[in-house]
Amino acid sequence: MCEFKVVVDGEVVFEDAIYAKKDGDKVIVKDIVGESREFKGHEILEVDVKSTRLVLSP
């Protein structure tokens, strides 16, 4: 399985993400154990499978 590091402004803010969804003005991410976090006012800028990074706008 491919787990992603969620990055905002060059800083890792969430790890082991396996799910991401844009929902209105926020991005919802979930990890492998079902924990989730919402990033209000953010957009998905980049998904890099090779580097396992999911980059969100600041």
PQR file of N, CA, C, O and H, with PARSE charges and radii, in Angstrom:
ATOM      1  N   MET A   1       0.846  -1.178   0.000 -0.4000 1.5000
ATOM      2  CA  MET A   1       0.000   0.000   0.000 -0.0000 2.0000
ATOM      3  C   MET A   1       0.892   1.241   0.000  0.5500 1.7000
ATOM      4  O   MET A   1       2.028   1.201   0.473 -0.5500 1.4000
ATOM      5  N   CYS A   2       0.374   2.324  -0.525 -0.4000 1.5000
ATOM      6  CA  CYS A   2       1.124   3.572  -0.633 -0.0000 2.0000
ATOM      7  C   CYS A   2       0.532   4.595   0.337  0.5500 1.7000
ATOM      8  O   CYS A   2      -0.597   5.051   0.159 -0.5500 1.4000
ATOM      9  H   CYS A   2      -0.548   2.357  -0.909  0.4000 1.0000
ATOM     10  N   GLU A   3       1.301   4.946   1.355 -0.4000 1.5000
ATOM     11  CA  GLU A   3       0.863   5.955   2.312 -0.0000 2.0000
ATOM     12  C   GLU A   3       1.602   7.257   2.017  0.5500 1.7000
ATOM     13  O   GLU A   3       2.794   7.252   1.710 -0.5500 1.4000
ATOM     14  H   GLU A   3       2.219   4.576   1.499  0.4000 1.0000
ATOM     15  N   PHE A   4       0.889   8.356   2.112 -0.4000 1.5000
ATOM     16  CA  PHE A   4       1.449   9.653   1.773 -0.0000 2.0000
ATOM     17  C   PHE A   4       1.731  10.500   3.005  0.5500 1.7000
ATOM     18  O   PHE A   4       1.052  10.396   4.026 -0.5500 1.4000
ATOM     19  H   PHE A   4      -0.080   8.360   2.362  0.4000 1.0000
ATOM     20  N   LYS A   5       2.757  11.344   2.879 -0.4000 1.5000
ATOM     21  CA  LYS A   5       2.997  12.416   3.829 -0.0000 2.0000
ATOM     22  C   LYS A   5       2.256  13.633   3.277  0.5500 1.7000
ATOM     23  O   LYS A   5       2.400  13.967   2.101 -0.5500 1.4000
ATOM     24  H   LYS A   5       3.309  11.429   2.049  0.4000 1.0000
ATOM     25  N   VAL A   6       1.473  14.289   4.114 -0.4000 1.5000
ATOM     26  CA  VAL A   6       0.765  15.496   3.694 -0.0000 2.0000
ATOM     27  C   VAL A   6       1.640  16.685   4.064  0.5500 1.7000
ATOM     28  O   VAL A   6       2.056  16.839   5.212 -0.5500 1.4000
ATOM     29  H   VAL A   6       1.357  14.018   5.070  0.4000 1.0000
ATOM     30  N   VAL A   7       1.912  17.525   3.062 -0.4000 1.5000
ATOM     31  CA  VAL A   7       2.856  18.625   3.224 -0.0000 2.0000
ATOM     32  C   VAL A   7       2.150  19.952   2.952  0.5500 1.7000
ATOM     33  O   VAL A   7       1.451  20.106   1.950 -0.5500 1.4000
ATOM     34  H   VAL A   7       1.574  17.399   2.129  0.4000 1.0000
ATOM     35  N   VAL A   8       2.347  20.920   3.874 -0.4000 1.5000
ATOM     36  CA  VAL A   8       1.862  22.288   3.698 -0.0000 2.0000
ATOM     37  C   VAL A   8       3.036  23.216   3.982  0.5500 1.7000
ATOM     38  O   VAL A   8       3.667  23.111   5.034 -0.5500 1.4000
ATOM     39  H   VAL A   8       2.915  20.796   4.688  0.4000 1.0000
ATOM     40  N   ASP A   9       3.333  24.117   3.060 -0.4000 1.5000
ATOM     41  CA  ASP A   9       4.456  25.060   3.221 -0.0000 2.0000
ATOM     42  C   ASP A   9       5.769  24.344   3.516  0.5500 1.7000
ATOM     43  O   ASP A   9       6.576  24.847   4.298 -0.5500 1.4000
ATOM     44  H   ASP A   9       2.821  24.202   2.205  0.4000 1.0000
ATOM     45  N   GLY A  10       5.998  23.200   2.915 -0.4000 1.5000
ATOM     46  CA  GLY A  10       7.243  22.469   3.092 -0.0000 2.0000
ATOM     47  C   GLY A  10       7.335  21.672   4.381  0.5500 1.7000
ATOM     48  O   GLY A  10       8.354  21.031   4.636 -0.5500 1.4000
ATOM     49  H   GLY A  10       5.343  22.792   2.280  0.4000 1.0000
ATOM     50  N   GLU A  11       6.293  21.698   5.194 -0.4000 1.5000
ATOM     51  CA  GLU A  11       6.287  20.996   6.484 -0.0000 2.0000
ATOM     52  C   GLU A  11       5.302  19.827   6.448  0.5500 1.7000
ATOM     53  O   GLU A  11       4.174  19.972   5.979 -0.5500 1.4000
ATOM     54  H   GLU A  11       5.465  22.219   4.987  0.4000 1.0000
ATOM     55  N   VAL A  12       5.736  18.672   6.946 -0.4000 1.5000
ATOM     56  CA  VAL A  12       4.854  17.508   7.029 -0.0000 2.0000
ATOM     57  C   VAL A  12       3.860  17.746   8.164  0.5500 1.7000
ATOM     58  O   VAL A  12       4.250  17.944   9.315 -0.5500 1.4000
ATOM     59  H   VAL A  12       6.653  18.554   7.327  0.4000 1.0000
ATOM     60  N   VAL A  13       2.565  17.723   7.821 -0.4000 1.5000
ATOM     61  CA  VAL A  13       1.521  18.015   8.807 -0.0000 2.0000
ATOM     62  C   VAL A  13       0.642  16.805   9.110  0.5500 1.7000
ATOM     63  O   VAL A  13      -0.176  16.847  10.029 -0.5500 1.4000
ATOM     64  H   VAL A  13       2.248  17.562   6.886  0.4000 1.0000
ATOM     65  N   PHE A  14       0.808  15.727   8.342 -0.4000 1.5000
ATOM     66  CA  PHE A  14       0.019  14.508   8.542 -0.0000 2.0000
ATOM     67  C   PHE A  14       0.775  13.380   7.857  0.5500 1.7000
ATOM     68  O   PHE A  14       1.354  13.585   6.790 -0.5500 1.4000
ATOM     69  H   PHE A  14       1.473  15.693   7.596  0.4000 1.0000
ATOM     70  N   GLU A  15       0.779  12.195   8.453 -0.4000 1.5000
ATOM     71  CA  GLU A  15       1.514  11.073   7.873 -0.0000 2.0000
ATOM     72  C   GLU A  15       0.608   9.868   7.662  0.5500 1.7000
ATOM     73  O   GLU A  15      -0.456   9.750   8.270 -0.5500 1.4000
ATOM     74  H   GLU A  15       0.309  12.029   9.320  0.4000 1.0000
ATOM     75  N   ASP A  16       1.057   8.982   6.790 -0.4000 1.5000
ATOM     76  CA  ASP A  16       0.384   7.713   6.496 -0.0000 2.0000
ATOM     77  C   ASP A  16      -1.011   7.897   5.905  0.5500 1.7000
ATOM     78  O   ASP A  16      -1.897   7.074   6.134 -0.5500 1.4000
ATOM     79  H   ASP A  16       1.922   9.078   6.296  0.4000 1.0000
ATOM     80  N   ALA A  17      -1.207   8.972   5.146 -0.4000 1.5000
ATOM     81  CA  ALA A  17      -2.501   9.217   4.505 -0.0000 2.0000
ATOM     82  C   ALA A  17      -2.725   8.230   3.365  0.5500 1.7000
ATOM     83  O   ALA A  17      -1.838   7.996   2.544 -0.5500 1.4000
ATOM     84  H   ALA A  17      -0.487   9.640   4.960  0.4000 1.0000
ATOM     85  N   ILE A  18      -3.926   7.657   3.332 -0.4000 1.5000
ATOM     86  CA  ILE A  18      -4.284   6.748   2.235 -0.0000 2.0000
ATOM     87  C   ILE A  18      -5.523   7.245   1.494  0.5500 1.7000
ATOM     88  O   ILE A  18      -5.960   6.619   0.529 -0.5500 1.4000
ATOM     89  H   ILE A  18      -4.646   7.847   3.999  0.4000 1.0000
ATOM     90  N   TYR A  19      -6.093   8.372   1.941 -0.4000 1.5000
ATOM     91  CA  TYR A  19      -7.333   8.895   1.362 -0.0000 2.0000
ATOM     92  C   TYR A  19      -7.282  10.414   1.427  0.5500 1.7000
ATOM     93  O   TYR A  19      -6.876  10.985   2.439 -0.5500 1.4000
ATOM     94  H   TYR A  19      -5.738   8.881   2.726  0.4000 1.0000
ATOM     95  N   ALA A  20      -7.690  11.062   0.352 -0.4000 1.5000
ATOM     96  CA  ALA A  20      -7.813  12.518   0.336 -0.0000 2.0000
ATOM     97  C   ALA A  20      -9.011  12.894  -0.518  0.5500 1.7000
ATOM     98  O   ALA A  20      -9.241  12.314  -1.580 -0.5500 1.4000
ATOM     99  H   ALA A  20      -8.020  10.598  -0.470  0.4000 1.0000
ATOM    100  N   LYS A  21      -9.774  13.877  -0.039 -0.4000 1.5000
ATOM    101  CA  LYS A  21     -10.963  14.315  -0.772 -0.0000 2.0000
ATOM    102  C   LYS A  21     -11.136  15.815  -0.602  0.5500 1.7000
ATOM    103  O   LYS A  21     -11.046  16.336   0.510 -0.5500 1.4000
ATOM    104  H   LYS A  21      -9.587  14.348   0.823  0.4000 1.0000
ATOM    105  N   LYS A  22     -11.386  16.505  -1.705 -0.4000 1.5000
ATOM    106  CA  LYS A  22     -11.739  17.919  -1.656 -0.0000 2.0000
ATOM    107  C   LYS A  22     -13.225  17.998  -1.358  0.5500 1.7000
ATOM    108  O   LYS A  22     -14.037  17.422  -2.082 -0.5500 1.4000
ATOM    109  H   LYS A  22     -11.460  16.082  -2.608  0.4000 1.0000
ATOM    110  N   ASP A  23     -13.587  18.710  -0.292 -0.4000 1.5000
ATOM    111  CA  ASP A  23     -14.987  18.825   0.121 -0.0000 2.0000
ATOM    112  C   ASP A  23     -15.291  20.296   0.384  0.5500 1.7000
ATOM    113  O   ASP A  23     -15.067  20.796   1.486 -0.5500 1.4000
ATOM    114  H   ASP A  23     -12.927  19.177   0.296  0.4000 1.0000
ATOM    115  N   GLY A  24     -15.796  20.978  -0.625 -0.4000 1.5000
ATOM    116  CA  GLY A  24     -16.065  22.407  -0.483 -0.0000 2.0000
ATOM    117  C   GLY A  24     -14.782  23.186  -0.346  0.5500 1.7000
ATOM    118  O   GLY A  24     -13.933  23.155  -1.236 -0.5500 1.4000
ATOM    119  H   GLY A  24     -15.978  20.571  -1.520  0.4000 1.0000
ATOM    120  N   ASP A  25     -14.629  23.897   0.780 -0.4000 1.5000
ATOM    121  CA  ASP A  25     -13.432  24.710   0.992 -0.0000 2.0000
ATOM    122  C   ASP A  25     -12.364  23.991   1.806  0.5500 1.7000
ATOM    123  O   ASP A  25     -11.439  24.632   2.306 -0.5500 1.4000
ATOM    124  H   ASP A  25     -15.319  23.922   1.504  0.4000 1.0000
ATOM    125  N   LYS A  26     -12.471  22.681   1.948 -0.4000 1.5000
ATOM    126  CA  LYS A  26     -11.498  21.950   2.757 -0.0000 2.0000
ATOM    127  C   LYS A  26     -11.054  20.671   2.055  0.5500 1.7000
ATOM    128  O   LYS A  26     -11.706  20.184   1.131 -0.5500 1.4000
ATOM    129  H   LYS A  26     -13.222  22.160   1.542  0.4000 1.0000
ATOM    130  N   VAL A  27      -9.929  20.147   2.520 -0.4000 1.5000
ATOM    131  CA  VAL A  27      -9.433  18.848   2.080 -0.0000 2.0000
ATOM    132  C   VAL A  27      -9.471  17.929   3.294  0.5500 1.7000
ATOM    133  O   VAL A  27      -8.970  18.283   4.361 -0.5500 1.4000
ATOM    134  H   VAL A  27      -9.400  20.543   3.271  0.4000 1.0000
ATOM    135  N   ILE A  28     -10.062  16.757   3.134 -0.4000 1.5000
ATOM    136  CA  ILE A  28     -10.131  15.764   4.204 -0.0000 2.0000
ATOM    137  C   ILE A  28      -9.153  14.649   3.871  0.5500 1.7000
ATOM    138  O   ILE A  28      -9.178  14.102   2.768 -0.5500 1.4000
ATOM    139  H   ILE A  28     -10.469  16.469   2.267  0.4000 1.0000
ATOM    140  N   VAL A  29      -8.287  14.309   4.829 -0.4000 1.5000
ATOM    141  CA  VAL A  29      -7.366  13.186   4.640 -0.0000 2.0000
ATOM    142  C   VAL A  29      -7.579  12.183   5.763  0.5500 1.7000
ATOM    143  O   VAL A  29      -7.933  12.550   6.884 -0.5500 1.4000
ATOM    144  H   VAL A  29      -8.266  14.753   5.725  0.4000 1.0000
ATOM    145  N   LYS A  30      -7.359  10.906   5.446 -0.4000 1.5000
ATOM    146  CA  LYS A  30      -7.482   9.832   6.435 -0.0000 2.0000
ATOM    147  C   LYS A  30      -6.243   8.963   6.365  0.5500 1.7000
ATOM    148  O   LYS A  30      -5.647   8.793   5.302 -0.5500 1.4000
ATOM    149  H   LYS A  30      -7.072  10.608   4.536  0.4000 1.0000
ATOM    150  N   ASP A  31      -5.856   8.406   7.526 -0.4000 1.5000
ATOM    151  CA  ASP A  31      -4.684   7.531   7.560 -0.0000 2.0000
ATOM    152  C   ASP A  31      -5.094   6.062   7.583  0.5500 1.7000
ATOM    153  O   ASP A  31      -6.274   5.731   7.470 -0.5500 1.4000
ATOM    154  H   ASP A  31      -6.340   8.543   8.390  0.4000 1.0000
ATOM    155  N   ILE A  32      -4.112   5.197   7.729 -0.4000 1.5000
ATOM    156  CA  ILE A  32      -4.348   3.757   7.615 -0.0000 2.0000
ATOM    157  C   ILE A  32      -5.181   3.186   8.754  0.5500 1.7000
ATOM    158  O   ILE A  32      -5.737   2.096   8.621 -0.5500 1.4000
ATOM    159  H   ILE A  32      -3.154   5.465   7.821  0.4000 1.0000
ATOM    160  N   VAL A  33      -5.279   3.906   9.875 -0.4000 1.5000
ATOM    161  CA  VAL A  33      -6.092   3.412  10.990 -0.0000 2.0000
ATOM    162  C   VAL A  33      -7.437   4.143  11.093  0.5500 1.7000
ATOM    163  O   VAL A  33      -8.178   3.958  12.058 -0.5500 1.4000
ATOM    164  H   VAL A  33      -4.828   4.791   9.982  0.4000 1.0000
ATOM    165  N   GLY A  34      -7.746   4.979  10.082 -0.4000 1.5000
ATOM    166  CA  GLY A  34      -9.038   5.646  10.040 -0.0000 2.0000
ATOM    167  C   GLY A  34      -9.100   7.012  10.681  0.5500 1.7000
ATOM    168  O   GLY A  34     -10.153   7.648  10.667 -0.5500 1.4000
ATOM    169  H   GLY A  34      -7.144   5.130   9.298  0.4000 1.0000
ATOM    170  N   GLU A  35      -7.993   7.484  11.248 -0.4000 1.5000
ATOM    171  CA  GLU A  35      -7.983   8.830  11.810 -0.0000 2.0000
ATOM    172  C   GLU A  35      -8.030   9.829  10.665  0.5500 1.7000
ATOM    173  O   GLU A  35      -7.436   9.600   9.612 -0.5500 1.4000
ATOM    174  H   GLU A  35      -7.137   6.967  11.260  0.4000 1.0000
ATOM    175  N   SER A  36      -8.733  10.931  10.870 -0.4000 1.5000
ATOM    176  CA  SER A  36      -8.853  11.908   9.793 -0.0000 2.0000
ATOM    177  C   SER A  36      -8.520  13.306  10.289  0.5500 1.7000
ATOM    178  O   SER A  36      -8.520  13.592  11.487 -0.5500 1.4000
ATOM    179  H   SER A  36      -9.215  11.117  11.726  0.4000 1.0000
ATOM    180  N   ARG A  37      -8.237  14.164   9.314 -0.4000 1.5000
ATOM    181  CA  ARG A  37      -7.959  15.562   9.617 -0.0000 2.0000
ATOM    182  C   ARG A  37      -8.489  16.401   8.467  0.5500 1.7000
ATOM    183  O   ARG A  37      -8.407  16.004   7.304 -0.5500 1.4000
ATOM    184  H   ARG A  37      -8.238  13.932   8.342  0.4000 1.0000
ATOM    185  N   GLU A  38      -9.032  17.565   8.802 -0.4000 1.5000
ATOM    186  CA  GLU A  38      -9.543  18.494   7.800 -0.0000 2.0000
ATOM    187  C   GLU A  38      -8.599  19.683   7.688  0.5500 1.7000
ATOM    188  O   GLU A  38      -8.114  20.206   8.691 -0.5500 1.4000
ATOM    189  H   GLU A  38      -9.098  17.888   9.746  0.4000 1.0000
ATOM    190  N   PHE A  39      -8.349  20.100   6.457 -0.4000 1.5000
ATOM    191  CA  PHE A  39      -7.515  21.262   6.182 -0.0000 2.0000
ATOM    192  C   PHE A  39      -8.390  22.294   5.481  0.5500 1.7000
ATOM    193  O   PHE A  39      -8.562  22.257   4.263 -0.5500 1.4000
ATOM    194  H   PHE A  39      -8.743  19.675   5.642  0.4000 1.0000
ATOM    195  N   LYS A  40      -8.947  23.225   6.277 -0.4000 1.5000
ATOM    196  CA  LYS A  40      -9.867  24.230   5.734 -0.0000 2.0000
ATOM    197  C   LYS A  40      -9.095  25.288   4.946  0.5500 1.7000
ATOM    198  O   LYS A  40      -8.021  25.733   5.349 -0.5500 1.4000
ATOM    199  H   LYS A  40      -8.807  23.255   7.267  0.4000 1.0000
ATOM    200  N   GLY A  41      -9.679  25.674   3.812 -0.4000 1.5000
ATOM    201  CA  GLY A  41      -9.079  26.709   2.979 -0.0000 2.0000
ATOM    202  C   GLY A  41      -7.908  26.229   2.147  0.5500 1.7000
ATOM    203  O   GLY A  41      -7.171  27.047   1.595 -0.5500 1.4000
ATOM    204  H   GLY A  41     -10.552  25.313   3.484  0.4000 1.0000
ATOM    205  N   HIS A  42      -7.718  24.924   2.043 -0.4000 1.5000
ATOM    206  CA  HIS A  42      -6.599  24.364   1.287 -0.0000 2.0000
ATOM    207  C   HIS A  42      -7.072  23.706  -0.002  0.5500 1.7000
ATOM    208  O   HIS A  42      -8.239  23.337  -0.139 -0.5500 1.4000
ATOM    209  H   HIS A  42      -8.316  24.260   2.491  0.4000 1.0000
ATOM    210  N   GLU A  43      -6.150  23.567  -0.935 -0.4000 1.5000
ATOM    211  CA  GLU A  43      -6.367  22.874  -2.203 -0.0000 2.0000
ATOM    212  C   GLU A  43      -5.292  21.805  -2.344  0.5500 1.7000
ATOM    213  O   GLU A  43      -4.210  21.934  -1.772 -0.5500 1.4000
ATOM    214  H   GLU A  43      -5.203  23.866  -0.824  0.4000 1.0000
ATOM    215  N   ILE A  44      -5.581  20.761  -3.094 -0.4000 1.5000
ATOM    216  CA  ILE A  44      -4.563  19.762  -3.417 -0.0000 2.0000
ATOM    217  C   ILE A  44      -3.754  20.307  -4.588  0.5500 1.7000
ATOM    218  O   ILE A  44      -4.298  20.544  -5.666 -0.5500 1.4000
ATOM    219  H   ILE A  44      -6.460  20.656  -3.559  0.4000 1.0000
ATOM    220  N   LEU A  45      -2.444  20.507  -4.374 -0.4000 1.5000
ATOM    221  CA  LEU A  45      -1.574  21.041  -5.413 -0.0000 2.0000
ATOM    222  C   LEU A  45      -0.830  19.951  -6.170  0.5500 1.7000
ATOM    223  O   LEU A  45      -0.629  20.055  -7.380 -0.5500 1.4000
ATOM    224  H   LEU A  45      -2.002  20.314  -3.498  0.4000 1.0000
ATOM    225  N   GLU A  46      -0.418  18.896  -5.453 -0.4000 1.5000
ATOM    226  CA  GLU A  46       0.421  17.874  -6.073 -0.0000 2.0000
ATOM    227  C   GLU A  46       0.234  16.537  -5.370  0.5500 1.7000
ATOM    228  O   GLU A  46       0.128  16.477  -4.145 -0.5500 1.4000
ATOM    229  H   GLU A  46      -0.581  18.811  -4.470  0.4000 1.0000
ATOM    230  N   VAL A  47       0.195  15.474  -6.152 -0.4000 1.5000
ATOM    231  CA  VAL A  47       0.219  14.110  -5.636 -0.0000 2.0000
ATOM    232  C   VAL A  47       1.427  13.446  -6.280  0.5500 1.7000
ATOM    233  O   VAL A  47       1.456  13.253  -7.495 -0.5500 1.4000
ATOM    234  H   VAL A  47       0.281  15.523  -7.147  0.4000 1.0000
ATOM    235  N   ASP A  48       2.425  13.096  -5.471 -0.4000 1.5000
ATOM    236  CA  ASP A  48       3.669  12.507  -5.975 -0.0000 2.0000
ATOM    237  C   ASP A  48       3.807  11.101  -5.404  0.5500 1.7000
ATOM    238  O   ASP A  48       4.240  10.926  -4.265 -0.5500 1.4000
ATOM    239  H   ASP A  48       2.402  13.253  -4.483  0.4000 1.0000
ATOM    240  N   VAL A  49       3.438  10.107  -6.196 -0.4000 1.5000
ATOM    241  CA  VAL A  49       3.461   8.719  -5.733 -0.0000 2.0000
ATOM    242  C   VAL A  49       4.891   8.259  -5.462  0.5500 1.7000
ATOM    243  O   VAL A  49       5.145   7.580  -4.467 -0.5500 1.4000
ATOM    244  H   VAL A  49       3.086  10.249  -7.121  0.4000 1.0000
ATOM    245  N   LYS A  50       5.818   8.622  -6.335 -0.4000 1.5000
ATOM    246  CA  LYS A  50       7.211   8.191  -6.170 -0.0000 2.0000
ATOM    247  C   LYS A  50       7.803   8.685  -4.846  0.5500 1.7000
ATOM    248  O   LYS A  50       8.520   7.951  -4.166 -0.5500 1.4000
ATOM    249  H   LYS A  50       5.612   9.173  -7.143  0.4000 1.0000
ATOM    250  N   SER A  51       7.497   9.928  -4.493 -0.4000 1.5000
ATOM    251  CA  SER A  51       8.007  10.503  -3.238 -0.0000 2.0000
ATOM    252  C   SER A  51       7.022  10.357  -2.084  0.5500 1.7000
ATOM    253  O   SER A  51       7.306  10.798  -0.971 -0.5500 1.4000
ATOM    254  H   SER A  51       6.915  10.524  -5.045  0.4000 1.0000
ATOM    255  N   THR A  52       5.883   9.751  -2.333 -0.4000 1.5000
ATOM    256  CA  THR A  52       4.797   9.565  -1.357 -0.0000 2.0000
ATOM    257  C   THR A  52       4.434  10.869  -0.642  0.5500 1.7000
ATOM    258  O   THR A  52       4.329  10.922   0.583 -0.5500 1.4000
ATOM    259  H   THR A  52       5.652   9.392  -3.238  0.4000 1.0000
ATOM    260  N   ARG A  53       4.245  11.925  -1.455 -0.4000 1.5000
ATOM    261  CA  ARG A  53       3.886  13.235  -0.913 -0.0000 2.0000
ATOM    262  C   ARG A  53       2.561  13.704  -1.498  0.5500 1.7000
ATOM    263  O   ARG A  53       2.294  13.538  -2.689 -0.5500 1.4000
ATOM    264  H   ARG A  53       4.330  11.882  -2.450  0.4000 1.0000
ATOM    265  N   LEU A  54       1.749  14.285  -0.645 -0.4000 1.5000
ATOM    266  CA  LEU A  54       0.519  14.958  -1.049 -0.0000 2.0000
ATOM    267  C   LEU A  54       0.678  16.403  -0.592  0.5500 1.7000
ATOM    268  O   LEU A  54       0.675  16.684   0.606 -0.5500 1.4000
ATOM    269  H   LEU A  54       1.966  14.420   0.321  0.4000 1.0000
ATOM    270  N   VAL A  55       0.816  17.314  -1.543 -0.4000 1.5000
ATOM    271  CA  VAL A  55       1.099  18.709  -1.216 -0.0000 2.0000
ATOM    272  C   VAL A  55      -0.189  19.515  -1.281  0.5500 1.7000
ATOM    273  O   VAL A  55      -0.919  19.474  -2.271 -0.5500 1.4000
ATOM    274  H   VAL A  55       0.818  17.086  -2.516  0.4000 1.0000
ATOM    275  N   LEU A  56      -0.455  20.254  -0.194 -0.4000 1.5000
ATOM    276  CA  LEU A  56      -1.627  21.129  -0.117 -0.0000 2.0000
ATOM    277  C   LEU A  56      -1.184  22.578  -0.171  0.5500 1.7000
ATOM    278  O   LEU A  56      -0.072  22.913   0.240 -0.5500 1.4000
ATOM    279  H   LEU A  56       0.138  20.286   0.611  0.4000 1.0000
ATOM    280  N   SER A  57      -2.063  23.442  -0.683 -0.4000 1.5000
ATOM    281  CA  SER A  57      -1.778  24.877  -0.705 -0.0000 2.0000
ATOM    282  C   SER A  57      -1.757  25.396   0.725  0.5500 1.7000
ATOM    283  O   SER A  57      -2.402  24.842   1.615 -0.5500 1.4000
ATOM    284  H   SER A  57      -2.966  23.170  -1.017  0.4000 1.0000
ATOM    285  N   PRO A  58      -1.003  26.468   0.924 -0.5600 1.5000
ATOM    286  CA  PRO A  58      -0.984  27.067   2.275  0.2800 2.0000
ATOM    287  C   PRO A  58      -2.274  27.808   2.583  0.5500 1.7000
ATOM    288  O   PRO A  58      -2.421  28.366   3.670 -0.5500 1.4000
TER
END
